[in-house]
Amino acid sequence: DTGVSQDPRHKITKRGQNVTFRCDPISEHNRLYWYRQTLGQGPEFLTYFQNEAQLEKSRLLSDRFSAERPKGSFSTLEIQRTEQGDSAMYLCASSFVGFNQPQHFGDGTRLSIL
Amino acid sequence: ELKVEQNPLFLSMQEGKNYTIYCNYSTTSDRLYWYRQDPGKSLESLFVLLSNGAVKQEGRLMASLDTKARLSTLHITAAVHDLSATYFCAVGPLTGTASKLTFGTGTRLQVTL
């Protein structure tokens, strides 16, 4: 049973650089979500896709952030011109459509900005 | 804007004791989810509660939902060390299919011998 897979697990970069994370959801799931979690806090919603369509974006998702899910399978989250405040754990989750379906989370990508 | 508060933020309890974690939310919803997170790990789904009065139990954990009070509880019975983790509640929007979840700040549970 393959769960949600995220790559890389840890990314260290200098301020101002661009970074891209990848998420491979559970294969049958048509919904994919991105969240951000900082130390001692719960995850905060960033955006979600149903198949390849991006249906909702949080206002937390500034212009420097972009997410894609080109073929309705894996997704990428890119952060341009990284800032210190971007340091966090970026979590991906997937689910079936339906409010009775829990979201299944990956292990996350920890981003550290030097 | 939906706000979700958990209480307490940190809980140290002895093995064998009972305790309850509370989750309050600010706007109407009947979709409440509980997750567990171990240090350095991702979130594991525990319960999905979808109606007023819903109660679900798994092992030593029991979750309930009171939509009128906008309150969910996670009750721990006869705690064991393996239950040490951070527990999050999350609330889904009232309308539409599940999309954005709003999480509480989490309750860090430490079960001591």
Chai-1 contact restraints between the chains, C-beta under 6 A:
chainA,res_idxA,chainB,res_idxB,connection_type,confidence,min_distance_angstrom,max_distance_angstrom,comment,restraint_id
A,Q41,B,T105,contact,1.0,0.0,6.0,A-B,restraint_1
A,G42,B,F88,contact,1.0,0.0,6.0,A-B,restraint_2
A,G42,B,F103,contact,1.0,0.0,6.0,A-B,restraint_3
A,G42,B,G104,contact,1.0,0.0,6.0,A-B,restraint_4
A,G42,B,T105,contact,1.0,0.0,6.0,A-B,restraint_5
A,G42,B,G106,contact,1.0,0.0,6.0,A-B,restraint_6
A,P43,B,F103,contact,1.0,0.0,6.0,A-B,restraint_7
A,F45,B,K100,contact,1.0,0.0,6.0,A-B,restraint_8
A,Y48,B,S99,contact,1.0,0.0,6.0,A-B,restraint_9
A,E56,B,S99,contact,1.0,0.0,6.0,A-B,restraint_10
A,V97,B,T97,contact,1.0,0.0,6.0,A-B,restraint_11
A,G98,B,T97,contact,1.0,0.0,6.0,A-B,restraint_12
A,F99,B,R31,contact,1.0,0.0,6.0,A-B,restraint_13
A,F99,B,G92,contact,1.0,0.0,6.0,A-B,restraint_14
A,F99,B,T97,contact,1.0,0.0,6.0,A-B,restraint_15
A,F99,B,A98,contact,1.0,0.0,6.0,A-B,restraint_16
A,N100,B,L50,contact,1.0,0.0,6.0,A-B,restraint_17
A,P102,B,S45,contact,1.0,0.0,6.0,A-B,restraint_18
A,P102,B,V48,contact,1.0,0.0,6.0,A-B,restraint_19
A,F105,B,S42,contact,1.0,0.0,6.0,A-B,restraint_20
A,F105,B,L43,contact,1.0,0.0,6.0,A-B,restraint_21
A,G106,B,S42,contact,1.0,0.0,6.0,A-B,restraint_22
A,D107,B,S42,contact,1.0,0.0,6.0,A-B,restraint_23
A,G108,B,S42,contact,1.0,0.0,6.0,A-B,restraint_24
